[in-house]
Amino acid sequence: MSGICDGRVVIVTGAARGLGRAHALELARQGAKVVVNDVGAELDGSGGSTGPAAEVVDEIVELGGEGVVNADDVADFAGAKHLIDHALEAFGRLDAVVNNAGIVRDRMFANAAEDEWDAVVRVHLKGHFAVARHAAAHWRDLAKAGEAVDARIINTSSGAGILGSVGQAAYSAAKGGIATLTLVQAAELGRYGITANALAPAARTRMTEGAFAEMMAEVRPDAFDAMDPANVSPLVAWLASADSRDVTGRMFEVEGGKIGVADGWQHGPTVDKGARWDPADVGPAVRALIADAPPPAPVYGAG
């Protein structure tokens, strides 16, 4: 097999189903050797099995590619280190990490339980941190030793992480954290030859089928299936390739055949009194600023 990722080694977390599976298969089609990481848990994070990840590796081999199964818990710091080591042991190098693993425990904010919050933030936010942290340390050490590094961190945020989503406070907060984590990674790691970008994909997965049932419904066989997770994977493959080395610190919204670059927080209208404000004067000043600022995009599910 050959393509834009020839010779590159890529880890994909949460790669047994949905978006992760689609990414792993597309990367293999493009010539990458893929570490298929998945604990095989249920949607809420319970249980576990290596069976689904092994099925993806079998598909990769049928395509003529190379892949290995890894079942490390990405949110366990030592487990994340073992995942990086597994890639190096299996293929002798590592070129990209696609952080995709996640769970959901949807709940309206006033009903959210502490354990649900902790579980979601752990897998999404800490999982993204732990895997990329160990990968970045490996690549930094190579760069300091004088080796050429052309590495990629590809994170998975969400429209919920950009705009928020009703009933998904923990998920939205974790995905928002991933968005800003990506900015910091891009700023700090560029000197070592590492880029960092994030995705906000819209696709049919176990996470979205229940929450957005009508939007995610299957289409007739002869129509373009805009919610097929495989629609997101060509961008992932390109971001993992050598060609994307000049793109970093970006958030890409992907849905169907659409690719967009999200415009994040920017400095907006400002008023400077040149002295401390009297509280009674703050209200009129703030209202004037809001009148001059563009209205925020609505939260998903609001209204």
Contacts in CASP RR format, 6 or more apart in sequence:
PFRMAT RR
TARGET T0000
AUTHOR 0000-0000-0000
METHOD contacts of the structure
MODEL  1
MSGICDGRVVIVTGAARGLGRAHALELARQGAKVVVNDVGAELDGSGGST
GPAAEVVDEIVELGGEGVVNADDVADFAGAKHLIDHALEAFGRLDAVVNN
AGIVRDRMFANAAEDEWDAVVRVHLKGHFAVARHAAAHWRDLAKAGEAVD
ARIINTSSGAGILGSVGQAAYSAAKGGIATLTLVQAAELGRYGITANALA
PAARTRMTEGAFAEMMAEVRPDAFDAMDPANVSPLVAWLASADSRDVTGR
MFEVEGGKIGVADGWQHGPTVDKGARWDPADVGPAVRALIADAPPPAPVY
GAG
1 28 0 8 1.000
1 29 0 8 1.000
1 30 0 8 1.000
1 31 0 8 1.000
1 63 0 8 1.000
1 64 0 8 1.000
1 65 0 8 1.000
2 31 0 8 1.000
3 29 0 8 1.000
3 30 0 8 1.000
3 31 0 8 1.000
4 30 0 8 1.000
4 237 0 8 1.000
4 238 0 8 1.000
4 241 0 8 1.000
4 242 0 8 1.000
4 243 0 8 1.000
5 27 0 8 1.000
5 30 0 8 1.000
5 31 0 8 1.000
5 32 0 8 1.000
5 237 0 8 1.000
5 240 0 8 1.000
5 241 0 8 1.000
6 30 0 8 1.000
6 31 0 8 1.000
6 32 0 8 1.000
7 31 0 8 1.000
7 32 0 8 1.000
7 33 0 8 1.000
7 95 0 8 1.000
8 31 0 8 1.000
8 32 0 8 1.000
8 33 0 8 1.000
8 95 0 8 1.000
8 96 0 8 1.000
8 240 0 8 1.000
8 241 0 8 1.000
8 242 0 8 1.000
9 32 0 8 1.000
9 33 0 8 1.000
9 34 0 8 1.000
9 35 0 8 1.000
9 87 0 8 1.000
9 91 0 8 1.000
9 92 0 8 1.000
9 93 0 8 1.000
9 94 0 8 1.000
9 95 0 8 1.000
9 96 0 8 1.000
10 27 0 8 1.000
10 32 0 8 1.000
10 33 0 8 1.000
10 34 0 8 1.000
10 35 0 8 1.000
10 95 0 8 1.000
10 96 0 8 1.000
10 97 0 8 1.000
10 98 0 8 1.000
10 240 0 8 1.000
11 34 0 8 1.000
11 35 0 8 1.000
11 37 0 8 1.000
11 70 0 8 1.000
11 83 0 8 1.000
11 84 0 8 1.000
11 87 0 8 1.000
11 94 0 8 1.000
11 96 0 8 1.000
11 97 0 8 1.000
11 98 0 8 1.000
11 131 0 8 1.000
11 135 0 8 1.000
12 20 0 8 1.000
12 23 0 8 1.000
12 24 0 8 1.000
12 27 0 8 1.000
12 34 0 8 1.000
12 35 0 8 1.000
12 36 0 8 1.000
12 37 0 8 1.000
12 98 0 8 1.000
12 100 0 8 1.000
13 20 0 8 1.000
13 37 0 8 1.000
13 38 0 8 1.000
13 74 0 8 1.000
13 83 0 8 1.000
13 97 0 8 1.000
13 98 0 8 1.000
13 99 0 8 1.000
13 100 0 8 1.000
13 101 0 8 1.000
13 127 0 8 1.000
13 131 0 8 1.000
14 20 0 8 1.000
14 37 0 8 1.000
14 38 0 8 1.000
14 39 0 8 1.000
14 74 0 8 1.000
14 100 0 8 1.000
14 101 0 8 1.000
14 102 0 8 1.000
15 21 0 8 1.000
15 23 0 8 1.000
15 24 0 8 1.000
15 34 0 8 1.000
15 36 0 8 1.000
15 37 0 8 1.000
15 38 0 8 1.000
15 53 0 8 1.000
15 56 0 8 1.000
15 98 0 8 1.000
15 100 0 8 1.000
16 36 0 8 1.000
16 38 0 8 1.000
16 40 0 8 1.000
16 51 0 8 1.000
16 52 0 8 1.000
16 53 0 8 1.000
16 55 0 8 1.000
16 56 0 8 1.000
17 38 0 8 1.000
17 52 0 8 1.000
17 205 0 8 1.000
17 206 0 8 1.000
18 203 0 8 1.000
18 204 0 8 1.000
18 205 0 8 1.000
18 206 0 8 1.000
18 229 0 8 1.000
19 100 0 8 1.000
19 156 0 8 1.000
19 201 0 8 1.000
19 203 0 8 1.000
19 205 0 8 1.000
19 229 0 8 1.000
19 232 0 8 1.000
19 233 0 8 1.000
20 98 0 8 1.000
20 100 0 8 1.000
20 229 0 8 1.000
21 56 0 8 1.000
21 229 0 8 1.000
22 203 0 8 1.000
22 228 0 8 1.000
22 229 0 8 1.000
22 230 0 8 1.000
22 232 0 8 1.000
22 233 0 8 1.000
23 98 0 8 1.000
23 100 0 8 1.000
23 232 0 8 1.000
23 233 0 8 1.000
23 236 0 8 1.000
23 237 0 8 1.000
24 34 0 8 1.000
24 36 0 8 1.000
24 56 0 8 1.000
24 60 0 8 1.000
25 56 0 8 1.000
25 59 0 8 1.000
25 60 0 8 1.000
25 63 0 8 1.000
25 230 0 8 1.000
25 233 0 8 1.000
26 230 0 8 1.000
26 233 0 8 1.000
26 234 0 8 1.000
26 236 0 8 1.000
26 237 0 8 1.000
27 34 0 8 1.000
27 98 0 8 1.000
27 233 0 8 1.000
27 236 0 8 1.000
27 237 0 8 1.000
27 240 0 8 1.000
28 34 0 8 1.000
28 60 0 8 1.000
28 63 0 8 1.000
28 64 0 8 1.000
28 65 0 8 1.000
28 66 0 8 1.000
28 67 0 8 1.000
29 63 0 8 1.000
29 237 0 8 1.000
30 237 0 8 1.000
30 241 0 8 1.000
31 65 0 8 1.000
32 95 0 8 1.000
32 96 0 8 1.000
32 237 0 8 1.000
32 240 0 8 1.000
33 65 0 8 1.000
33 66 0 8 1.000
33 67 0 8 1.000
33 90 0 8 1.000
33 91 0 8 1.000
34 57 0 8 1.000
34 60 0 8 1.000
34 66 0 8 1.000
34 67 0 8 1.000
34 68 0 8 1.000
35 67 0 8 1.000
35 68 0 8 1.000
35 70 0 8 1.000
35 83 0 8 1.000
35 86 0 8 1.000
35 87 0 8 1.000
35 90 0 8 1.000
35 91 0 8 1.000
36 53 0 8 1.000
36 56 0 8 1.000
36 57 0 8 1.000
36 60 0 8 1.000
36 67 0 8 1.000
36 68 0 8 1.000
36 69 0 8 1.000
36 70 0 8 1.000
37 53 0 8 1.000
37 70 0 8 1.000
37 71 0 8 1.000
37 72 0 8 1.000
37 74 0 8 1.000
37 83 0 8 1.000
37 101 0 8 1.000
38 50 0 8 1.000
38 52 0 8 1.000
38 53 0 8 1.000
38 56 0 8 1.000
38 70 0 8 1.000
38 71 0 8 1.000
38 101 0 8 1.000
39 47 0 8 1.000
39 48 0 8 1.000
39 71 0 8 1.000
39 72 0 8 1.000
39 73 0 8 1.000
39 101 0 8 1.000
40 47 0 8 1.000
40 48 0 8 1.000
40 49 0 8 1.000
40 50 0 8 1.000
40 51 0 8 1.000
40 52 0 8 1.000
40 53 0 8 1.000
40 71 0 8 1.000
41 47 0 8 1.000
41 48 0 8 1.000
41 103 0 8 1.000
42 48 0 8 1.000
43 103 0 8 1.000
43 104 0 8 1.000
43 206 0 8 1.000
43 207 0 8 1.000
44 103 0 8 1.000
44 104 0 8 1.000
44 105 0 8 1.000
44 119 0 8 1.000
45 103 0 8 1.000
45 119 0 8 1.000
45 123 0 8 1.000
50 69 0 8 1.000
50 71 0 8 1.000
53 69 0 8 1.000
53 70 0 8 1.000
53 71 0 8 1.000
54 69 0 8 1.000
57 67 0 8 1.000
57 68 0 8 1.000
57 69 0 8 1.000
60 66 0 8 1.000
60 67 0 8 1.000
61 67 0 8 1.000
66 91 0 8 1.000
67 90 0 8 1.000
68 86 0 8 1.000
68 90 0 8 1.000
68 91 0 8 1.000
70 83 0 8 1.000
70 86 0 8 1.000
70 87 0 8 1.000
72 79 0 8 1.000
72 80 0 8 1.000
72 82 0 8 1.000
72 83 0 8 1.000
72 86 0 8 1.000
73 79 0 8 1.000
73 80 0 8 1.000
74 80 0 8 1.000
74 83 0 8 1.000
74 99 0 8 1.000
74 101 0 8 1.000
74 123 0 8 1.000
74 127 0 8 1.000
74 130 0 8 1.000
74 131 0 8 1.000
75 122 0 8 1.000
75 123 0 8 1.000
75 126 0 8 1.000
75 127 0 8 1.000
75 130 0 8 1.000
76 130 0 8 1.000
77 130 0 8 1.000
79 130 0 8 1.000
80 127 0 8 1.000
80 130 0 8 1.000
80 131 0 8 1.000
80 133 0 8 1.000
80 134 0 8 1.000
81 130 0 8 1.000
81 134 0 8 1.000
83 131 0 8 1.000
83 134 0 8 1.000
84 94 0 8 1.000
84 131 0 8 1.000
84 134 0 8 1.000
84 135 0 8 1.000
84 138 0 8 1.000
87 93 0 8 1.000
87 94 0 8 1.000
88 94 0 8 1.000
88 138 0 8 1.000
94 135 0 8 1.000
94 138 0 8 1.000
94 139 0 8 1.000
94 151 0 8 1.000
95 150 0 8 1.000
95 151 0 8 1.000
95 152 0 8 1.000
95 240 0 8 1.000
96 151 0 8 1.000
96 152 0 8 1.000
96 153 0 8 1.000
96 154 0 8 1.000
96 239 0 8 1.000
96 240 0 8 1.000
97 131 0 8 1.000
97 132 0 8 1.000
97 135 0 8 1.000
97 152 0 8 1.000
97 153 0 8 1.000
97 154 0 8 1.000
98 154 0 8 1.000
98 156 0 8 1.000
98 236 0 8 1.000
98 240 0 8 1.000
99 127 0 8 1.000
99 128 0 8 1.000
99 131 0 8 1.000
99 132 0 8 1.000
99 153 0 8 1.000
99 154 0 8 1.000
99 155 0 8 1.000
99 156 0 8 1.000
99 178 0 8 1.000
100 156 0 8 1.000
101 123 0 8 1.000
101 124 0 8 1.000
101 127 0 8 1.000
102 120 0 8 1.000
102 123 0 8 1.000
102 124 0 8 1.000
102 207 0 8 1.000
103 119 0 8 1.000
103 120 0 8 1.000
103 123 0 8 1.000
103 124 0 8 1.000
104 120 0 8 1.000
104 168 0 8 1.000
104 171 0 8 1.000
104 207 0 8 1.000
104 211 0 8 1.000
105 116 0 8 1.000
105 117 0 8 1.000
105 119 0 8 1.000
105 120 0 8 1.000
105 170 0 8 1.000
105 171 0 8 1.000
106 167 0 8 1.000
106 168 0 8 1.000
106 171 0 8 1.000
106 211 0 8 1.000
107 113 0 8 1.000
107 116 0 8 1.000
107 167 0 8 1.000
107 169 0 8 1.000
107 170 0 8 1.000
108 166 0 8 1.000
108 167 0 8 1.000
108 169 0 8 1.000
109 167 0 8 1.000
109 169 0 8 1.000
112 169 0 8 1.000
112 170 0 8 1.000
116 170 0 8 1.000
117 169 0 8 1.000
117 170 0 8 1.000
120 170 0 8 1.000
120 171 0 8 1.000
120 174 0 8 1.000
121 170 0 8 1.000
121 173 0 8 1.000
121 174 0 8 1.000
124 171 0 8 1.000
124 174 0 8 1.000
124 175 0 8 1.000
124 178 0 8 1.000
125 174 0 8 1.000
125 177 0 8 1.000
125 178 0 8 1.000
125 181 0 8 1.000
128 155 0 8 1.000
128 156 0 8 1.000
128 178 0 8 1.000
128 181 0 8 1.000
129 181 0 8 1.000
132 153 0 8 1.000
132 155 0 8 1.000
132 185 0 8 1.000
132 196 0 8 1.000
135 151 0 8 1.000
135 153 0 8 1.000
136 153 0 8 1.000
136 185 0 8 1.000
136 189 0 8 1.000
136 192 0 8 1.000
136 194 0 8 1.000
139 149 0 8 1.000
139 151 0 8 1.000
139 189 0 8 1.000
139 192 0 8 1.000
139 193 0 8 1.000
139 194 0 8 1.000
140 189 0 8 1.000
140 192 0 8 1.000
140 194 0 8 1.000
142 149 0 8 1.000
143 149 0 8 1.000
143 191 0 8 1.000
143 192 0 8 1.000
143 193 0 8 1.000
144 192 0 8 1.000
149 192 0 8 1.000
149 193 0 8 1.000
149 194 0 8 1.000
150 193 0 8 1.000
150 242 0 8 1.000
150 245 0 8 1.000
151 192 0 8 1.000
151 193 0 8 1.000
151 194 0 8 1.000
151 195 0 8 1.000
152 194 0 8 1.000
152 195 0 8 1.000
152 196 0 8 1.000
152 197 0 8 1.000
152 239 0 8 1.000
152 240 0 8 1.000
152 244 0 8 1.000
153 182 0 8 1.000
153 185 0 8 1.000
153 189 0 8 1.000
153 194 0 8 1.000
153 195 0 8 1.000
153 196 0 8 1.000
153 197 0 8 1.000
154 196 0 8 1.000
154 197 0 8 1.000
154 198 0 8 1.000
154 199 0 8 1.000
154 236 0 8 1.000
154 239 0 8 1.000
154 240 0 8 1.000
155 178 0 8 1.000
155 181 0 8 1.000
155 182 0 8 1.000
155 196 0 8 1.000
155 197 0 8 1.000
155 198 0 8 1.000
155 199 0 8 1.000
156 178 0 8 1.000
156 198 0 8 1.000
156 199 0 8 1.000
156 201 0 8 1.000
157 175 0 8 1.000
157 176 0 8 1.000
157 177 0 8 1.000
157 178 0 8 1.000
157 179 0 8 1.000
157 182 0 8 1.000
157 198 0 8 1.000
157 199 0 8 1.000
157 200 0 8 1.000
157 251 0 8 1.000
158 165 0 8 1.000
158 171 0 8 1.000
158 172 0 8 1.000
158 175 0 8 1.000
158 176 0 8 1.000
158 200 0 8 1.000
158 201 0 8 1.000
159 165 0 8 1.000
159 175 0 8 1.000
159 200 0 8 1.000
159 202 0 8 1.000
159 253 0 8 1.000
159 300 0 8 1.000
160 168 0 8 1.000
160 171 0 8 1.000
160 172 0 8 1.000
160 175 0 8 1.000
160 176 0 8 1.000
160 300 0 8 1.000
161 172 0 8 1.000
161 173 0 8 1.000
161 175 0 8 1.000
161 176 0 8 1.000
161 177 0 8 1.000
161 178 0 8 1.000
161 179 0 8 1.000
161 200 0 8 1.000
162 175 0 8 1.000
162 176 0 8 1.000
162 179 0 8 1.000
162 200 0 8 1.000
162 251 0 8 1.000
162 253 0 8 1.000
162 262 0 8 1.000
162 264 0 8 1.000
163 297 0 8 1.000
163 298 0 8 1.000
163 299 0 8 1.000
163 300 0 8 1.000
164 172 0 8 1.000
164 299 0 8 1.000
164 300 0 8 1.000
165 171 0 8 1.000
165 172 0 8 1.000
165 299 0 8 1.000
165 300 0 8 1.000
165 301 0 8 1.000
166 299 0 8 1.000
166 300 0 8 1.000
166 301 0 8 1.000
166 302 0 8 1.000
168 211 0 8 1.000
178 198 0 8 1.000
179 198 0 8 1.000
179 251 0 8 1.000
182 196 0 8 1.000
182 197 0 8 1.000
182 198 0 8 1.000
182 249 0 8 1.000
182 251 0 8 1.000
183 249 0 8 1.000
185 194 0 8 1.000
185 196 0 8 1.000
185 249 0 8 1.000
186 195 0 8 1.000
186 196 0 8 1.000
186 197 0 8 1.000
186 248 0 8 1.000
186 249 0 8 1.000
187 249 0 8 1.000
189 195 0 8 1.000
189 196 0 8 1.000
190 248 0 8 1.000
193 245 0 8 1.000
195 239 0 8 1.000
195 244 0 8 1.000
195 245 0 8 1.000
195 247 0 8 1.000
195 248 0 8 1.000
195 249 0 8 1.000
196 248 0 8 1.000
196 249 0 8 1.000
197 239 0 8 1.000
197 244 0 8 1.000
197 247 0 8 1.000
197 248 0 8 1.000
197 249 0 8 1.000
197 250 0 8 1.000
197 251 0 8 1.000
197 252 0 8 1.000
198 249 0 8 1.000
198 250 0 8 1.000
198 251 0 8 1.000
198 252 0 8 1.000
199 232 0 8 1.000
199 235 0 8 1.000
199 236 0 8 1.000
199 251 0 8 1.000
199 252 0 8 1.000
199 253 0 8 1.000
199 254 0 8 1.000
200 251 0 8 1.000
200 252 0 8 1.000
200 253 0 8 1.000
200 254 0 8 1.000
200 262 0 8 1.000
201 229 0 8 1.000
201 232 0 8 1.000
201 253 0 8 1.000
201 254 0 8 1.000
201 255 0 8 1.000
202 208 0 8 1.000
202 227 0 8 1.000
202 253 0 8 1.000
202 254 0 8 1.000
202 255 0 8 1.000
202 256 0 8 1.000
203 227 0 8 1.000
203 228 0 8 1.000
203 229 0 8 1.000
203 231 0 8 1.000
203 232 0 8 1.000
203 254 0 8 1.000
203 255 0 8 1.000
203 256 0 8 1.000
204 216 0 8 1.000
204 218 0 8 1.000
204 227 0 8 1.000
204 228 0 8 1.000
204 229 0 8 1.000
205 229 0 8 1.000
208 215 0 8 1.000
208 216 0 8 1.000
208 227 0 8 1.000
209 216 0 8 1.000
210 216 0 8 1.000
215 227 0 8 1.000
216 227 0 8 1.000
218 225 0 8 1.000
219 225 0 8 1.000
219 226 0 8 1.000
219 227 0 8 1.000
224 256 0 8 1.000
225 231 0 8 1.000
226 255 0 8 1.000
226 256 0 8 1.000
226 257 0 8 1.000
227 255 0 8 1.000
227 256 0 8 1.000
228 256 0 8 1.000
231 254 0 8 1.000
231 255 0 8 1.000
231 256 0 8 1.000
231 257 0 8 1.000
232 254 0 8 1.000
232 256 0 8 1.000
235 252 0 8 1.000
235 254 0 8 1.000
235 259 0 8 1.000
238 244 0 8 1.000
239 247 0 8 1.000
250 261 0 8 1.000
251 261 0 8 1.000
251 262 0 8 1.000
251 264 0 8 1.000
252 259 0 8 1.000
252 260 0 8 1.000
252 261 0 8 1.000
252 262 0 8 1.000
253 259 0 8 1.000
253 260 0 8 1.000
253 261 0 8 1.000
253 262 0 8 1.000
254 260 0 8 1.000
268 293 0 8 1.000
269 289 0 8 1.000
269 292 0 8 1.000
269 293 0 8 1.000
270 289 0 8 1.000
271 285 0 8 1.000
271 288 0 8 1.000
271 289 0 8 1.000
273 281 0 8 1.000
273 285 0 8 1.000
277 285 0 8 1.000
END
